[in-house]
Amino acid sequence: MPDLKLWDVRQLSMRLYELLREPGYLLFVFVTTMRLRTDRELLAALMRSINEGYGEIVRPRVGLDEGVPRAAETPELIDFKGQFRGKPGTERGSVLLVRPDGYAAVHRKGFDPRPLSAALAPWAGWLSLVTPGCAAGGCGRTEGGVLV
């Protein structure tokens, strides 16, 4: 992954490699500002699943194409130069897992936690994603870190 310049609510200008200094994987979920209201519920469910299933091993961030970052539950980063769209080819609905060494491990589309769990399993597979509301055991089980 190239070192991209982003905006954050805590820091007006930051670089992707600064975020990679923190331990664990980074998971970027991209939404457009125009669709943020529409995608908010799906996005919130995905973020809860990641936080419950992976804890501090996978650190989720929301990437927006434009706008002003908010102090939200899940940190929002603004791709104000459009570099994520250009270099790794992300678009609305893209989910990108970045390894601590800066390489992209997973790049897929969609906010559904089940297929994402299968994609994340090789990287953080000793834990599993939990679909919100399923923690009591009503929605399936995990096999090898994958929700089935």
Secondary structure, 3 states (H helix, E strand, C coil): CCCCEEEECCCCCEEHHHHCCCCCEEEEEEECHHHHHHHHHHHHHHHHHHHHHHCCCEEEEEEECCCCCCCCCCCEEECCCCHHHHCCCCCCCEEEEECCCCCEEEEEECCCHHHHHHHHHHHHCCCCCCCCCCCCCCCCCEECCEEC
